[in-house]
Amino acid sequence: MTAPHQPGLDDVLTAAKEDHDSVVELTRTLIRIPSRGGIDTYEPVLEALAAWLADHHLAATTLRDPAGTIVGLTCEVVGRHPGPRWVLDACADTAVFGDETAWTHPPTSAAIVDGWLWGRGSADSKIAAAIFCHIAARLATAADHLHGRLVLLFDVDEHTGGFGGAKRYFKGPGAPDDVAGVLIGYPGIEHVVIGGRGVHRARLHVHGVASHSGGRAATANAIVKAADLITALSDVELPRTASPDFPLQGKITCTAIGGGQGFSVTPDLCTLNVDIRTTPVFDNTAAAGLIQSIVDKVDRSWSDTRPTRIELDTQWPPYALEESSPLRAALLGAARLAGLDVQPKIAGPSNIGNYLAGLGIPATAGFGVDHIGLHATDERCLIDTIPTVQAVYQHAIRTLLNGHR
């Protein structure tokens, strides 16, 4: 019996070129629908995606959080043969617009000028959602040859930092237990992101002693104490932990401060937000210990105040896919077959891949279209790079689903 033909890179690149106009038009449709994280309603953009999928004989399922809020959309292509589950993930919400008068073309214009597609989401990541829809449509016609299943996951709670769609899918009711890996469609054609620094975030509630600011006796001012704490946090020298396997250092940043009200009261409470980026050596335990030691030292010098309370907000581990990872190998291999000089990269910012690492799910967190203006004014992507990106992802997914496990 003759084995079924497995498409090579040339085959999927030809298919991607055939899909090019359709991918661009779907992306433009999505860009024209504002879906700013935490601002706009998400139903319209998800309805547009669901309608496109339905027109291509693919059923979509809406994801809701425990409160009933819409947080995402999924769609599955089920192979005829048993095998693992692979997920293509892209966010369908976007960053805010900022000063709309500063944009060369309005952020929902979806203008095409000189080979660039403009608008919020053109790079991050409505373009990836459109590409992934077309890959699913292509693979659905070859389901008889697939081992396992492909899942599309479109999160609309990503730019808020809540990642509600991902959390609902991977940890909510009925969550699958056979996810072999996730490919996240963040933009950037020069690297395949195979890891990222972790994050340890805390709020520090710094106490003083309230009094009338015009009173004869001065009392401990929580804002001044907080300033001492900020200075101590900013001056600390973090341990040098970079290595060939994880070439990034840890980092600590005070990102917000709030305290006091009006003019006549010496404040007795000031709150700081502290963001620490972690590494395999400088991990969450080390980060928590560092904050505690600095807080204790400052508290001792302000003995007439209550101790600072540390409120943990978020902990995500650092991660890096090993060279033996099938996910890493499939995506890098497909990119290099396409003639791209791509290198694996560990990212400084954390991302949903860190959350997945905490669940034991491997993920790539970046390979996509060439772009300018991520989260900035005049966001745009180079449309000529779309077919190559689609072909790379489609070839990688076929490799993972064709039984070479």
Phi, psi and omega in degrees: 000133181283132178291146179296148179293129175258117184301137172270188182297320180299320180297312184286332176292321176299316178297319181296322177294324176295328181276352193306308182298322180293320178297316180297316182294321177295318178298317179297320176301316182292320180297323182290348179258106181296133180216050181293133183302125178079002183239302186269158171286145187262347183305315184299317182290323178288326176297323178295318177294315180298322180294318179297315180297318179298321178297341179249025172064036177236130183268137179249150178237129178279138178256136177233147178278177183302335179275357180091003180284136178291127182233356180175183182215140175231159176207139183239142167245115186260122178285159181290330185256149180294153180171181184284174181253127177243140187241131168260118188242133175212147177272140178253357168268171184223172169292168177291168182277332188072211180284103185294335180288345180275349182284139174295318174234140184307148186296344174248019182286328187054037181290146173245116182222124176054038176085004180248139174259119188259151172133159180290125184100352179296331176252315188234100347221038179294331175297320179294320178301317180295317178299315183295325176300317181291325176296317179298318179297320178294314184290332179299332179281350180240024186299332180298338183259000186268145175250106183105206183214151175253134178241132168267132176232117180246109183269135174244025176228035184270313184286348171282343187086359181279330180052040184298324179295314179296317181295322178294319183287315187273340183228356183279185178304133180072018181300138181290149178248014184237025179286118182273336180175164183229135173248116185261130191272037175300149186284169178120117189260357184271339184222157163253116182280117185246012179180179179194154172298149176278180181224138175229112185240137181217151170256131179253117180264104189262127187257144171233204179231120183288145175195173175284129183296340179263005182292164183293319183259135177275144175241168183298123183266120182299328180290319178294318177299319178298324178297320176299319181292320178298317179299316180295319179293321182288330183273347185295141177261114181286151178297144179277113188238002182296145179213168177302327181281336180213086194278022181245149176269163170289167181208143179233134183218131168275119191250347179200152177215139178211135178176156178080164179200134178069212185231342193258002182238128170290120188291140178252006178208134175219135184245132178246143168258129180239126179247121178242129175264127189252164179229172179302330179271311176270081190263192183299321179297316179294320180296315179298320179295323179296312179301315182299318182294321179291318179299316181299319181295315179293319179301322181296329180277353176237064189292345180269013178239162175289152179298148177293136178262129180260120179249112179290132180255305186216139170226117172236138183281153167291159177205159174205126178289134178288160180300333181280356182296124177301324180297310179299314183296320183294315183286316177297318181297318179294320180296320181288327174298329180281001178086013180270136178271069184266150177234149173291144184222139170260122188276148175289309176291150173278168182202185182298339176299327177293318176301315180295323178301323177296338176266359182080021181253119179290149181208142162267148188226044176156113162191125183188199186293155171291143190205168173220144169082035178299123182062015186238179174296143176064041173302137179198159178231154180273112190290337179293343180274353184297310182300320180297315179298316179298316181297320180297312180295319182294320178295318180297316180294320177298321177300317183287334185258358186265013176100353177275078187251000000 
